[in-house]
Amino acid sequence: MIRLSRQRELCCVVFYLPADGKAPLDFRHSHSLIDDMNILYIMFDQLRFDYLSCAGHKTLKTPHMDRIAQMGVRFTNCYTQSPVCGAARMSAYTGRYVSSHGAQWNGHPLRVGEPTLGDHLRDNDVGCWLIGKTHMKADAKGMARLGLAPDSIIGARQAECGFDVWCRDDGLWAQGPDGFYDTKRSPYNEYLKSKGYTGENPWADFANAATNGANIASGWFMSNANKPANIYEDDSETPWLTSQAIDFMEQAKGPWCAHVSYIKPHWPYIVPAPYHDMYSVDDIQPVVRSKAEQNDPNLIFGAFMDGRIGRAFARDDVRETVIPAYMGLIKQCDDQMGRLLKYLEDSGQLDSTMIILTSDHGDYLGDHWMGEKDLFHAPSVKVPLIVYDPRETANPTRGRTCDALVESIDVTATIIAASGGVVPDHIVEGRSLMPYVEGREPDTPRAFVISEYDYSLHPVCSALGTPPRDARLFMVATHDWKLIHAEGGFPPMLFDLKNDPDELQDLGRDPDYARQRAALYEHLHSWGLRMSQRITISDSDIIHRRENGAATGVVLGVFDEGDISPHQVSSYVGKVPPRA
C-alpha cells in the first residue's frame, strides 16, 4: 500500500536542474522528454535526513527546501547504499548496489565500462552534466588496458563517472606533509585566487579557516567551529557552486539533467558570517544516546565508539561547538536553494524543471556516541529525498510525504523514467519512484532496503584485527526491524524500529529475538541471490532469442528429420551435391 500523507511542513529531496555544456549543445529530440522537461539533481554532502524544518527539526528553518517539498513529494524512509561518500555516490551514479559496482570506499576506482546515469540518458538523447562533487576515482589501469585516452570524449566520461563536466570540484583540498588529499585541479581554489585570496591553498587558509589574531584558526580543529570563516560569504563554497549552476543553465539547451553536487554541510565544520552564530547551544536538539549502548556493546559498534571520532563526539563541548556551525552550513545551503528557485522562476523554467534533492549520507553528530557516519543508525544511513515533478501527472501528490521504503539508487531509475526512457532493470537495480510521485501503486514496492559498508581501510579494521576481505557490513531493514550483519564471525546487531525508534537497544544477541533475526537474514539471503552481473543482455533479449531464435542449423536431440520442422533442417536433406 502506498502511504502518502499531507503535512504542513515541507521537506527535502534531490534537485535536478537543466544543464547543457560550456558550448551550447542542442539535444532536442522530443521523443525522449515529455514537454522538454529538464532535471536538476541536487545532492548535498553529509546532510542528515532530520535536519530540515519540513522533516521536524524544531529550531533549524529551511523554508526553501520546505517549499520544494511542498511542490513535490518528500520521502521519509530513504536509505543510502553506503554510509561513506565514495561508495554511496558510485551507487547513486550507476543505480547499482555497492557489491555490484565494486567501488566500496573513497578512492576505490569505479571499474571501466560500468554503465552510469549519463550513459542511460544519452541513449535517450538527454545531456547529463556535472556541477560540483562526485568523489569519483577513475580506473586508470582499466582505461590504459583498453587504450582509452583520458582526453577523448569516451575517456573523459569514463574518468568522470559518466558525466560531461561543466565544473568538477570535490571540495576537500586538505594538505599534509605528504601532499594534497585530492591531487586534481581545484576550480574553486582558482576562483579564490582570482578574487585576491593568496597562498597555495586558499580553500584551507580562508574558506575553511577563521583567524586567531594573525594566525590561522583552521576548521580542521573543531574548537574553531564557532568562529566565522575568513572569507566573504559570497565567495564561499556553497554560493560559488550555485553561481556555477546558474551559469550552466544560462547557456544550456535542453533536454538535460544537471547534477549540482554541493560539498557542504560536510566537514570541516566552519561557515562564514552571518551563518557562524545564527544558532547557539539552545538550538541543539536533544542527543539520542543511552549509557546502555556502552555496556557490553557489539564488538564492531564498540570499536567505532572507541575511535578518535567517537570519543570526540561523546563530549558535550564538542557537540555544543560543532552542531551550531553544522546548522549554519545547512541554513546557507537552504538560502542558496532560494537563489536557485528564484533563478528558475525569473527565467521561466520552474514549470519545466524537475527537482530532486537528496544527500549521500548523514552525520551522527554525537548520537549513539558516534561522529561522522560509518554505521547504520538512522542519523547516518537515512537521507533526505524530495522529488518535484512539474507535470500535471504529479498534481495529486503535491505537498505530501511518502513513508515507503526507498533507496538512493531509486533516484537513478526515477531520472531515467522521468526523462522518457525505459529503465534497463538488468543493469539498474534501483526502482523508479514515479508511481509514488504520480500517486499510483508501484508494481514492485520494496519489502526491505539494503546498505553496505566496507571498512577495510578504516582504523577499526586494524583495531579488530579483521582481514580486509572480512571487513564488510550489511544492513537490511524493513519498516519495523533493522539487522546489521558483519562478516568475520562477529555477532549481528538488531533493532526493533517500532518499539525502539531511536535504536538504543541492540537485540542482536538476545535469544528471544532469534525468529526476527532469521526473518531478516532471509531477506538478506534473497537479496544476495539477485541477478547483478548479467548486464550485457536483458531478460527481454533472452526471451526474444529463445522464442524467436534464428534457424542456424543447430538441431541437438533430433533422432531423424521427421522429429523437427522441415524449415529447421532444410540444409541437411535433399540430394548430395556433386563433388568438384
HELIX and SHEET records of a PDB file:
HELIX    1   1 ILE A   34  ASP A   36  5                                   3    
HELIX    2   2 SER A   53  ALA A   55  5                                   3    
HELIX    3   3 PRO A   63  MET A   71  1                                   9    
HELIX    4   4 CYS A   85  THR A   94  1                                  10    
HELIX    5   5 VAL A   98  HIS A  101  1                                   4    
HELIX    6   6 LEU A  117  ARG A  122  1                                   6    
HELIX    7   7 ALA A  140  ARG A  145  1                                   6    
HELIX    8   8 ILE A  153  ALA A  159  1                                   7    
HELIX    9   9 PRO A  187  SER A  194  1                                   8    
HELIX   10  10 PRO A  202  PRO A  202  1                                   1    
HELIX   11  11 TRP A  203  ALA A  207  3                                   5    
HELIX   12  12 MET A  222  ASN A  224  5                                   3    
HELIX   13  13 GLU A  233  ASP A  235  5                                   3    
HELIX   14  14 GLU A  237  GLN A  251  1                                  15    
HELIX   15  15 TYR A  275  ASP A  277  5                                   3    
HELIX   16  16 VAL A  281  ASP A  283  5                                   3    
HELIX   17  17 LYS A  291  GLN A  294  5                                   4    
HELIX   18  18 LEU A  299  MET A  305  1                                   7    
HELIX   19  19 ARG A  308  PHE A  313  1                                   6    
HELIX   20  20 ASP A  316  ASP A  346  1                                  31    
HELIX   21  21 LEU A  350  SER A  352  5                                   3    
HELIX   22  22 ASP A  367  TRP A  369  5                                   3    
HELIX   23  23 ALA A  378  VAL A  381  1                                   4    
HELIX   24  24 GLU A  392  THR A  397  5                                   6    
HELIX   25  25 ILE A  409  ALA A  418  1                                  10    
HELIX   26  26 MET A  434  VAL A  437  1                                   4    
HELIX   27  27 PRO A  459  LEU A  464  1                                   6    
HELIX   28  28 PRO A  468  ASP A  470  5                                   3    
HELIX   29  29 PRO A  511  TYR A  513  5                                   3    
HELIX   30  30 ALA A  514  GLY A  528  1                                  15    
HELIX   31  31 ASP A  539  GLU A  547  1                                   9    
HELIX   32  32 GLU A  561  ASP A  563  5                                   3    
HELIX   33  33 SER A  570  TYR A  572  5                                   3    
SHEET    1   A 9 LEU A   4  ARG A   6  0                                        
SHEET    2   A 9 ARG A 400  CYS A 402 -1                                        
SHEET    3   A 9 VAL A  73  TYR A  79  1                                        
SHEET    4   A 9 LYS A 382  TYR A 388 -1                                        
SHEET    5   A 9 THR A 353  SER A 359 -1                                        
SHEET    6   A 9 ASN A  38  PHE A  44  1                                        
SHEET    7   A 9 TRP A 256  SER A 261  1                                        
SHEET    8   A 9 GLY A 127  GLY A 132  1                                        
SHEET    9   A 9 ASP A 164  ARG A 168  1                                        
SHEET    1   B 4 LEU A   4  ARG A   6  0                                        
SHEET    2   B 4 ARG A 400  CYS A 402 -1                                        
SHEET    3   B 4 VAL A  73  TYR A  79  1                                        
SHEET    4   B 4 VAL A 406  GLU A 407  1                                        
SHEET    1   C 2 GLN A 175  GLY A 176  0                                        
SHEET    2   C 2 GLY A 179  PHE A 180 -1                                        
SHEET    1   D 2 ALA A 209  ASN A 212  0                                        
SHEET    2   D 2 ASN A 215  SER A 218 -1                                        
SHEET    1   E 4 VAL A 449  ASP A 454  0                                        
SHEET    2   E 4 ARG A 472  ALA A 477 -1                                        
SHEET    3   E 4 TRP A 481  ALA A 486 -1                                        
SHEET    4   E 4 MET A 493  ASP A 496 -1                                        
END                                                                             
